Protein backbone atom coordinates (compact mmCIF):
# COMPACT_ATOMS: atom_id res chain seq x y z
CA UNK A 1 0.00 0.00 0.00
CA UNK A 2 2.74 2.62 0.80
CA UNK A 3 4.42 1.72 -2.50
CA UNK A 4 1.18 2.30 -4.38
CA UNK A 5 0.64 5.64 -2.64
CA UNK A 6 4.18 6.72 -3.41
CA UNK A 7 3.82 5.67 -7.06
CA UNK A 8 0.50 7.47 -7.39
CA UNK A 9 1.99 10.61 -5.84
CA UNK A 10 4.98 10.50 -8.18
CA UNK A 11 2.78 10.11 -11.27
CA UNK A 12 0.49 12.92 -10.13
CA UNK A 13 3.49 15.19 -9.54
CA UNK A 14 4.85 14.49 -13.01
CA UNK A 15 1.51 15.20 -14.65
CA UNK A 16 1.06 18.43 -12.71
CA UNK A 17 4.61 19.49 -13.56
CA UNK A 18 4.06 18.91 -17.25
CA UNK A 19 0.71 20.70 -17.13
CA UNK A 20 2.33 23.67 -15.37
CA UNK A 21 4.98 23.92 -18.10
CA UNK A 22 2.35 23.81 -20.83
CA UNK A 23 0.05 26.34 -19.14
CA UNK A 24 2.67 28.91 -18.19
CA UNK A 25 4.95 28.56 -21.19
CA UNK A 26 8.01 28.97 -18.97
CA UNK A 27 11.31 28.48 -20.82
CA UNK A 28 13.19 25.25 -20.09
CA UNK A 29 16.06 27.03 -18.33
CA UNK A 30 13.53 28.22 -15.73
CA UNK A 31 11.33 25.14 -15.40
CA UNK A 32 12.08 22.08 -17.52
CA UNK A 33 9.21 19.67 -18.02
CA UNK A 34 9.34 16.03 -16.90
CA UNK A 35 10.20 14.98 -20.46
CA UNK A 36 13.34 17.15 -20.48
CA UNK A 37 14.31 15.90 -17.03
CA UNK A 38 13.90 12.32 -18.22
CA UNK A 39 16.08 13.13 -21.22
CA UNK A 40 18.74 14.59 -18.91
CA UNK A 41 18.60 11.40 -16.82
CA UNK A 42 19.21 9.35 -19.94
CA UNK A 43 21.92 11.60 -21.40
CA UNK A 44 23.93 11.77 -18.16
CA UNK A 45 23.09 8.33 -16.79
CA UNK A 46 26.67 7.10 -16.09
CA UNK A 47 27.71 10.33 -14.36
CA UNK A 48 24.49 10.54 -12.34
CA UNK A 49 24.76 6.89 -11.34
CA UNK A 50 28.30 7.35 -10.05
CA UNK A 51 27.40 10.43 -8.02
CA UNK A 52 24.15 8.90 -6.79
CA UNK A 53 26.14 5.91 -5.54
CA UNK A 54 28.39 8.24 -3.51
CA UNK A 55 25.40 10.07 -2.02
CA UNK A 56 23.47 6.87 -1.28
CA UNK A 57 26.45 5.25 0.44
CA UNK A 58 26.98 8.24 2.72
CA UNK A 59 23.25 8.51 3.33
CA UNK A 60 22.81 4.87 4.35
CA UNK A 61 25.99 4.82 6.44
CA UNK A 62 25.02 7.96 8.33
CA UNK A 63 21.44 6.77 8.72
CA UNK A 64 22.45 3.44 10.24
CA UNK A 65 25.02 5.06 12.52
CA UNK A 66 22.54 7.74 13.63
CA UNK A 67 19.82 5.17 14.34
CA UNK A 68 22.21 3.01 16.36
CA UNK A 69 23.53 5.99 18.30
CA UNK A 70 20.02 7.32 18.92
CA UNK A 71 18.77 3.94 20.18
CA UNK A 72 21.78 3.54 22.50
CA UNK A 73 21.25 7.05 23.83
CA UNK A 74 17.56 6.40 24.52
CA UNK A 75 18.32 3.12 26.33
CA UNK A 76 20.97 4.79 28.46
CA UNK A 77 18.62 7.64 29.37
CA UNK A 78 15.85 5.20 30.27
CA UNK A 79 18.17 2.99 32.33
CA UNK A 80 19.96 5.66 34.34
CA UNK A 81 18.47 8.63 36.23
CA UNK A 82 21.99 10.08 36.34
CA UNK A 83 22.23 9.93 32.55
CA UNK A 84 18.83 11.62 32.28
CA UNK A 85 20.00 14.41 34.53
CA UNK A 86 23.25 14.97 32.65
CA UNK A 87 22.62 14.04 29.02
CA UNK A 88 19.04 15.03 28.31
CA UNK A 89 19.54 18.79 28.91
CA UNK A 90 22.62 18.59 26.69
CA UNK A 91 20.62 16.95 23.90
CA UNK A 92 17.89 19.56 24.11
CA UNK A 93 20.44 22.40 24.15
CA UNK A 94 22.25 20.93 21.15
CA UNK A 95 19.03 21.11 19.13
CA UNK A 96 18.84 24.86 19.76
CA UNK A 97 21.74 25.18 17.31
CA UNK A 98 20.60 24.56 13.73
CA UNK A 99 22.39 21.42 12.66
CA UNK A 100 22.81 22.64 9.10
CA UNK A 101 24.63 25.70 10.39
CA UNK A 102 27.29 23.29 11.61
CA UNK A 103 27.94 21.96 8.12
CA UNK A 104 30.83 24.38 7.36
CA UNK A 105 32.48 23.51 10.69
CA UNK A 106 32.03 19.77 10.16
CA UNK A 107 33.50 20.10 6.67
CA UNK A 108 36.42 22.13 8.00
CA UNK A 109 37.19 19.48 10.61
CA UNK A 110 36.62 16.35 8.53
CA UNK A 111 37.37 17.52 5.00
CA UNK A 112 35.47 17.30 1.74
CA UNK A 113 35.21 13.50 1.63
CA UNK A 114 32.58 11.07 2.85
CA UNK A 115 33.24 11.51 6.58
CA UNK A 116 31.74 15.00 6.83
CA UNK A 117 28.60 13.93 4.95
CA UNK A 118 28.11 10.90 7.18
CA UNK A 119 28.50 12.99 10.33
CA UNK A 120 25.94 15.49 9.05
CA UNK A 121 23.40 12.69 8.62
CA UNK A 122 24.21 11.30 12.08
CA UNK A 123 23.65 14.71 13.66
CA UNK A 124 20.24 15.04 12.03
CA UNK A 125 19.09 11.46 12.65
CA UNK A 126 20.32 10.99 16.21
CA UNK A 127 18.00 13.35 18.08
CA UNK A 128 14.58 12.34 16.65
CA UNK A 129 15.38 8.64 17.10
CA UNK A 130 16.65 9.14 20.66
CA UNK A 131 13.80 11.46 21.64
CA UNK A 132 10.95 9.37 20.24
CA UNK A 133 12.31 6.08 21.58
CA UNK A 134 13.07 7.51 25.02
CA UNK A 135 9.55 8.92 25.39
CA UNK A 136 8.08 5.54 24.43
CA UNK A 137 10.33 3.70 26.87
CA UNK A 138 9.24 5.92 29.74
CA UNK A 139 5.50 6.01 28.91
CA UNK A 140 4.51 2.44 29.59
CA UNK A 141 0.79 1.60 29.89
CA UNK A 142 -0.34 1.13 33.48
CA UNK A 143 -1.08 -2.62 33.12
CA UNK A 144 2.52 -3.24 32.04
CA UNK A 145 3.82 -1.04 34.85
CA UNK A 146 1.76 -3.10 37.30
CA UNK A 147 3.13 -6.29 35.79
CA UNK A 148 6.70 -5.11 36.29
CA UNK A 149 6.01 -4.24 39.94
CA UNK A 150 4.15 -7.47 40.66
CA UNK A 151 7.00 -9.55 39.26
CA UNK A 152 9.57 -7.36 41.02
CA UNK A 153 11.58 -7.29 37.82
CA UNK A 154 14.97 -5.66 37.97
CA UNK A 155 15.15 -2.34 36.09
CA UNK A 156 17.43 -3.64 33.34
CA UNK A 157 15.34 -6.76 32.74
CA UNK A 158 12.17 -4.67 32.69
CA UNK A 159 13.80 -2.29 30.21
CA UNK A 160 14.93 -4.97 27.80
CA UNK A 161 12.04 -7.44 28.12
CA UNK A 162 9.03 -5.16 28.58
CA UNK A 163 9.75 -1.49 27.83
CA UNK A 164 11.85 -1.98 24.70
CA UNK A 165 9.46 -4.38 22.90
CA UNK A 166 6.56 -2.05 23.69
CA UNK A 167 8.52 0.96 22.41
CA UNK A 168 9.61 -0.58 19.09
CA UNK A 169 6.71 0.91 17.07
CA UNK A 170 7.76 4.33 18.36
CA UNK A 171 11.24 3.58 17.07
CA UNK A 172 9.58 3.02 13.70
CA UNK A 173 8.12 6.53 13.91
CA UNK A 174 11.59 7.86 14.66
CA UNK A 175 12.92 6.01 11.62
CA UNK A 176 10.29 7.66 9.42
CA UNK A 177 11.38 11.08 10.67
CA UNK A 178 15.00 10.14 10.06
CA UNK A 179 14.17 8.99 6.52
CA UNK A 180 12.66 12.41 5.79
CA UNK A 181 15.52 14.51 7.17
CA UNK A 182 18.56 12.40 6.28
CA UNK A 183 18.57 13.10 2.49
CA UNK A 184 18.48 16.84 3.15
CA UNK A 185 21.39 16.50 5.58
CA UNK A 186 23.61 14.66 3.13
CA UNK A 187 22.83 17.08 0.30
CA UNK A 188 23.62 20.10 2.48
CA UNK A 189 26.94 18.49 3.35
CA UNK A 190 27.67 18.13 -0.36
CA UNK A 191 26.64 21.70 -1.07
CA UNK A 192 29.04 23.04 1.54
CA UNK A 193 32.00 21.14 0.18
CA UNK A 194 32.32 18.08 -2.04
CA UNK A 195 33.74 17.00 -5.36
CA UNK A 196 31.23 14.15 -5.76
CA UNK A 197 27.59 13.41 -5.05
CA UNK A 198 24.22 14.63 -6.25
CA UNK A 199 24.65 17.90 -4.34
CA UNK A 200 27.87 18.55 -6.24
CA UNK A 201 26.06 17.76 -9.51
CA UNK A 202 23.33 20.26 -8.64
CA UNK A 203 25.86 23.01 -7.91
CA UNK A 204 27.78 22.39 -11.12
CA UNK A 205 24.57 22.24 -13.17
CA UNK A 206 23.36 25.47 -11.61
CA UNK A 207 26.59 27.24 -12.54
CA UNK A 208 26.25 26.04 -16.14
CA UNK A 209 22.56 26.81 -16.47
CA UNK A 210 21.65 23.13 -16.87
CA UNK A 211 18.34 23.29 -15.08
CA UNK A 212 17.19 19.95 -16.46
CA UNK A 213 20.25 18.25 -14.97
CA UNK A 214 19.58 19.93 -11.62
CA UNK A 215 16.06 18.53 -11.60
CA UNK A 216 17.37 15.11 -12.65
CA UNK A 217 19.69 15.00 -9.64
CA UNK A 218 16.85 16.24 -7.43
CA UNK A 219 14.58 13.49 -8.76
CA UNK A 220 17.16 10.84 -7.83
CA UNK A 221 17.47 12.31 -4.34
CA UNK A 222 13.68 12.35 -3.97
CA UNK A 223 13.61 8.72 -5.03
CA UNK A 224 16.13 7.85 -2.32
CA UNK A 225 14.10 9.68 0.30
CA UNK A 226 10.84 8.09 -0.82
CA UNK A 227 12.36 4.61 -0.76
CA UNK A 228 13.77 5.12 2.73
CA UNK A 229 10.42 6.39 3.99
CA UNK A 230 8.56 3.44 2.47
CA UNK A 231 11.00 0.99 4.10
CA UNK A 232 10.69 2.74 7.47
CA UNK A 233 6.90 2.68 7.18
CA UNK A 234 6.96 -1.04 6.37
CA UNK A 235 9.26 -1.71 9.31
CA UNK A 236 6.97 0.19 11.67
CA UNK A 237 3.98 -1.84 10.53
CA UNK A 238 5.86 -5.06 11.21
CA UNK A 239 6.82 -3.79 14.65
CA UNK A 240 3.22 -2.93 15.39
CA UNK A 241 2.18 -6.53 14.73
CA UNK A 242 4.61 -7.84 17.35
CA UNK A 243 3.84 -5.21 19.96
CA UNK A 244 3.04 -6.65 23.41
C-alpha positions as CSV (number, residue, x, y, z in Angstrom):
1,X,0.0,0.0,0.0
2,X,2.7,2.6,0.8
3,X,4.4,1.7,-2.5
4,X,1.2,2.3,-4.4
5,X,0.6,5.6,-2.6
6,X,4.2,6.7,-3.4
7,X,3.8,5.7,-7.1
8,X,0.5,7.5,-7.4
9,X,2.0,10.6,-5.8
10,X,5.0,10.5,-8.2
11,X,2.8,10.1,-11.3
12,X,0.5,12.9,-10.1
13,X,3.5,15.2,-9.5
14,X,4.9,14.5,-13.0
15,X,1.5,15.2,-14.7
16,X,1.1,18.4,-12.7
17,X,4.6,19.5,-13.6
18,X,4.1,18.9,-17.3
19,X,0.7,20.7,-17.1
20,X,2.3,23.7,-15.4
21,X,5.0,23.9,-18.1
22,X,2.3,23.8,-20.8
23,X,0.0,26.3,-19.1
24,X,2.7,28.9,-18.2
25,X,5.0,28.6,-21.2
26,X,8.0,29.0,-19.0
27,X,11.3,28.5,-20.8
28,X,13.2,25.2,-20.1
29,X,16.1,27.0,-18.3
30,X,13.5,28.2,-15.7
31,X,11.3,25.1,-15.4
32,X,12.1,22.1,-17.5
33,X,9.2,19.7,-18.0
34,X,9.3,16.0,-16.9
35,X,10.2,15.0,-20.5
36,X,13.3,17.2,-20.5
37,X,14.3,15.9,-17.0
38,X,13.9,12.3,-18.2
39,X,16.1,13.1,-21.2
40,X,18.7,14.6,-18.9
41,X,18.6,11.4,-16.8
42,X,19.2,9.4,-19.9
43,X,21.9,11.6,-21.4
44,X,23.9,11.8,-18.2
45,X,23.1,8.3,-16.8
46,X,26.7,7.1,-16.1
47,X,27.7,10.3,-14.4
48,X,24.5,10.5,-12.3
49,X,24.8,6.9,-11.3
50,X,28.3,7.4,-10.0
51,X,27.4,10.4,-8.0
52,X,24.1,8.9,-6.8
53,X,26.1,5.9,-5.5
54,X,28.4,8.2,-3.5
55,X,25.4,10.1,-2.0
56,X,23.5,6.9,-1.3
57,X,26.5,5.2,0.4
58,X,27.0,8.2,2.7
59,X,23.2,8.5,3.3
60,X,22.8,4.9,4.4
61,X,26.0,4.8,6.4
62,X,25.0,8.0,8.3
63,X,21.4,6.8,8.7
64,X,22.4,3.4,10.2
65,X,25.0,5.1,12.5
66,X,22.5,7.7,13.6
67,X,19.8,5.2,14.3
68,X,22.2,3.0,16.4
69,X,23.5,6.0,18.3
70,X,20.0,7.3,18.9
71,X,18.8,3.9,20.2
72,X,21.8,3.5,22.5
73,X,21.3,7.0,23.8
74,X,17.6,6.4,24.5
75,X,18.3,3.1,26.3
76,X,21.0,4.8,28.5
77,X,18.6,7.6,29.4
78,X,15.9,5.2,30.3
79,X,18.2,3.0,32.3
80,X,20.0,5.7,34.3
81,X,18.5,8.6,36.2
82,X,22.0,10.1,36.3
83,X,22.2,9.9,32.6
84,X,18.8,11.6,32.3
85,X,20.0,14.4,34.5
86,X,23.2,15.0,32.7
87,X,22.6,14.0,29.0
88,X,19.0,15.0,28.3
89,X,19.5,18.8,28.9
90,X,22.6,18.6,26.7
91,X,20.6,17.0,23.9
92,X,17.9,19.6,24.1
93,X,20.4,22.4,24.2
94,X,22.2,20.9,21.1
95,X,19.0,21.1,19.1
96,X,18.8,24.9,19.8
97,X,21.7,25.2,17.3
98,X,20.6,24.6,13.7
99,X,22.4,21.4,12.7
100,X,22.8,22.6,9.1
101,X,24.6,25.7,10.4
102,X,27.3,23.3,11.6
103,X,27.9,22.0,8.1
104,X,30.8,24.4,7.4
105,X,32.5,23.5,10.7
106,X,32.0,19.8,10.2
107,X,33.5,20.1,6.7
108,X,36.4,22.1,8.0
109,X,37.2,19.5,10.6
110,X,36.6,16.3,8.5
111,X,37.4,17.5,5.0
112,X,35.5,17.3,1.7
113,X,35.2,13.5,1.6
114,X,32.6,11.1,2.8
115,X,33.2,11.5,6.6
116,X,31.7,15.0,6.8
117,X,28.6,13.9,4.9
118,X,28.1,10.9,7.2
119,X,28.5,13.0,10.3
120,X,25.9,15.5,9.1
121,X,23.4,12.7,8.6
122,X,24.2,11.3,12.1
123,X,23.7,14.7,13.7
124,X,20.2,15.0,12.0
125,X,19.1,11.5,12.6
126,X,20.3,11.0,16.2
127,X,18.0,13.4,18.1
128,X,14.6,12.3,16.6
129,X,15.4,8.6,17.1
130,X,16.6,9.1,20.7
131,X,13.8,11.5,21.6
132,X,10.9,9.4,20.2
133,X,12.3,6.1,21.6
134,X,13.1,7.5,25.0
135,X,9.5,8.9,25.4
136,X,8.1,5.5,24.4
137,X,10.3,3.7,26.9
138,X,9.2,5.9,29.7
139,X,5.5,6.0,28.9
140,X,4.5,2.4,29.6
141,X,0.8,1.6,29.9
142,X,-0.3,1.1,33.5
143,X,-1.1,-2.6,33.1
144,X,2.5,-3.2,32.0
145,X,3.8,-1.0,34.8
146,X,1.8,-3.1,37.3
147,X,3.1,-6.3,35.8
148,X,6.7,-5.1,36.3
149,X,6.0,-4.2,39.9
150,X,4.1,-7.5,40.7
151,X,7.0,-9.5,39.3
152,X,9.6,-7.4,41.0
153,X,11.6,-7.3,37.8
154,X,15.0,-5.7,38.0
155,X,15.1,-2.3,36.1
156,X,17.4,-3.6,33.3
157,X,15.3,-6.8,32.7
158,X,12.2,-4.7,32.7
159,X,13.8,-2.3,30.2
160,X,14.9,-5.0,27.8
161,X,12.0,-7.4,28.1
162,X,9.0,-5.2,28.6
163,X,9.7,-1.5,27.8
164,X,11.8,-2.0,24.7
165,X,9.5,-4.4,22.9
166,X,6.6,-2.1,23.7
167,X,8.5,1.0,22.4
168,X,9.6,-0.6,19.1
169,X,6.7,0.9,17.1
170,X,7.8,4.3,18.4
171,X,11.2,3.6,17.1
172,X,9.6,3.0,13.7
173,X,8.1,6.5,13.9
174,X,11.6,7.9,14.7
175,X,12.9,6.0,11.6
176,X,10.3,7.7,9.4
177,X,11.4,11.1,10.7
178,X,15.0,10.1,10.1
179,X,14.2,9.0,6.5
180,X,12.7,12.4,5.8
181,X,15.5,14.5,7.2
182,X,18.6,12.4,6.3
183,X,18.6,13.1,2.5
184,X,18.5,16.8,3.1
185,X,21.4,16.5,5.6
186,X,23.6,14.7,3.1
187,X,22.8,17.1,0.3
188,X,23.6,20.1,2.5
189,X,26.9,18.5,3.4
190,X,27.7,18.1,-0.4
191,X,26.6,21.7,-1.1
192,X,29.0,23.0,1.5
193,X,32.0,21.1,0.2
194,X,32.3,18.1,-2.0
195,X,33.7,17.0,-5.4
196,X,31.2,14.1,-5.8
197,X,27.6,13.4,-5.0
198,X,24.2,14.6,-6.2
199,X,24.7,17.9,-4.3
200,X,27.9,18.6,-6.2
201,X,26.1,17.8,-9.5
202,X,23.3,20.3,-8.6
203,X,25.9,23.0,-7.9
204,X,27.8,22.4,-11.1
205,X,24.6,22.2,-13.2
206,X,23.4,25.5,-11.6
207,X,26.6,27.2,-12.5
208,X,26.3,26.0,-16.1
209,X,22.6,26.8,-16.5
210,X,21.7,23.1,-16.9
211,X,18.3,23.3,-15.1
212,X,17.2,19.9,-16.5
213,X,20.3,18.2,-15.0
214,X,19.6,19.9,-11.6
215,X,16.1,18.5,-11.6
216,X,17.4,15.1,-12.7
217,X,19.7,15.0,-9.6
218,X,16.9,16.2,-7.4
219,X,14.6,13.5,-8.8
220,X,17.2,10.8,-7.8
221,X,17.5,12.3,-4.3
222,X,13.7,12.3,-4.0
223,X,13.6,8.7,-5.0
224,X,16.1,7.8,-2.3
225,X,14.1,9.7,0.3
226,X,10.8,8.1,-0.8
227,X,12.4,4.6,-0.8
228,X,13.8,5.1,2.7
229,X,10.4,6.4,4.0
230,X,8.6,3.4,2.5
231,X,11.0,1.0,4.1
232,X,10.7,2.7,7.5
233,X,6.9,2.7,7.2
234,X,7.0,-1.0,6.4
235,X,9.3,-1.7,9.3
236,X,7.0,0.2,11.7
237,X,4.0,-1.8,10.5
238,X,5.9,-5.1,11.2
239,X,6.8,-3.8,14.6
240,X,3.2,-2.9,15.4
241,X,2.2,-6.5,14.7
242,X,4.6,-7.8,17.4
243,X,3.8,-5.2,20.0
244,X,3.0,-6.7,23.4
